Amino acid sequence: MAKVGIIMGSNSDMPVMQEAVSILHDFNIATEIDIVSAHRTPDKLVEYAKNAHLRGISVIIAGAGGAAHLPGMVASMSPLPVIGVPVKSRNSIDGWDSILSILQMPGGVPVATVALDGAKNAGILAAQIIGSTDKNIQQTIMNYKENLKLKVAKASEEIKKK
């Protein structure tokens, strides 16, 4: 069974990262959640990045605010796809610091980057990556997207009645 690693720089990032946890659980995808600080626990970061695949993790979602080095550092050491979630922290420059830190990676060290506080989309993207080789997850994603379409159609009909 596929598993997604969800890590964040500090506990204050959990309210944002919970969106990824929730959507992945909705898709029946297991998660492993931890706090791994690029600046405060660098040894833990190295161990996590180098060994996540050995624990059955297929994709890593890494959320961080401020300097936001966590996703890029994990990507530099892990063979797994890494999805970066820029988190708007209390000491942030409107989130731009974390967005650009995650987005502007050097060649050879890719990090798929979602929008500021976009952990839900990170979870969906992780599920799509897993779904590329797991037909059950792929069908779950297709059903999810069909439900999105139906919600818009329903809202369209309701607004026309007003």
N, C-alpha and C positions, 0 to 999 in steps of 0.2 A: 504494500500500500504506500502510495506517495505521501510525502510529508513536506511541509513548508516551514522553514526556519524563519521566525519573526524576531528580529533583534532591534533594540533601540538604545540610544546613548544614555538615557536616564529614565527613571520612573515617571517623570513629568511628561514624557512622550506617550505614555500608555493610553490616555484618552483618544488620541489620534490613531494610534496603531491598533486599538481595539476594533476599528472598522475593518481592518484586514482579517483579524481573527474571526470576527462575526461572519463575514461573507464566505470565508473558507470553510467554516463549520457548516454554514448553510449548504455548501457544495459537498459536504461529507469528506473534506480533506483534512487530515490530521495536521496539527501545528505543534511546534516546539517554540516556546517563548522565553526570551532571556534579555537581560540588560547587559550590554557589552559596550563599554565606553572606549572610544579610540584614544582618548587622552588620559583617562584615569586608570584604565585596565588594559594597557596595550598587550601584555602577555596573554590575557584571556582572549583578546581579539585574534591574535595569531593562532592560538589553539582552535578557536571556533572556526575560523576561516579555512584552516588546513584540514580539519577533521569532520566538518558538517556532513560531507558526502558519505563518510563511513558510518554515520548514524542513520542513513536512509533518507536524508533530506535531499529533495530534488531541486528546490529553488529557495533562495534566501531573499527575504524582504528586510531591508535595513532602513530604519527611520532615524533621522538626526536633525537637530537644529543648530543654529549658529554656524560655526566653522564646518560642521557636517562632514567630517572626514571618514566616518564609519563606513558608509556604502563603498566608497572608492578603495579604502584599505582592504576591506573584505574581498572585493572583486580582484584586487591585485594578487591575492593569495589563494583564492578558491577556484576550483574547476567548474563550479555551479553558476548558473545565471543569477545575477544580483539585480534586484529592483530597489532603487533608492526612493525614499519618501522624504522630501524636504519638510521639516516641521518648523512652524513659526513659533519660536521660543520667546520668552519674555524679554530677553536682551537682544532680540533680532532687529535687523534693519528691514522691517516689513517683510521678512522672509526671503528677501533677495540673496542674502548671504548664504543661506542653506541651499536655495535653488541652484545658484551658480556653482557652489562647491560640489554639488552632486552631478550637475549637468555637464560641466566643462572638464571631462576626463581626457587624459592623454590617449593617443592611439594605442591600441592593444589591450586596454583595460576598460572594457565597456561596462556601463551601469545604465540599465533601463530606468529612466527617471519619469515619475508621475508628477502631477501638479502639487502645489503647496498643500500640505495636510491631506493629500490624495491617497490615503491608505486603502480605502475601499477599492479604488481602481488598481492599486498594487495587488490586492488579493485576487481580483478578477483576472489580471494579467498572469499572475502565478498559476491560477487554475487553467487558463488557456495554454500556458506552456506545458503543464502536465497533461492537459487534454489532447495535445498533439500526438501523444503516444498511448493514451488511455481513453478508449472509446466511450466508456461510461461517463467519465468526467466531461468529455467532449459533448455528449448528449445533454448533460446537465447544463453546460454553458449555452447550448443552443436553446434549451427550454427557457433559461433565464432571459436570454435576449428576446425570445418570442414574447415573454411576459412583459418586458419593457415596451415592446411595440404595442401590445394590447392595452397597456396603461395609457399610452399616449392617445390611442384611438378612442378610448373611453373618455378621457379628459376633453378631447376635441368635440365629441358628441355632446358632452355635458355643457361645455361653454357655448355651444350653438343654441342651446335651449334657453339661455339667459337673455 
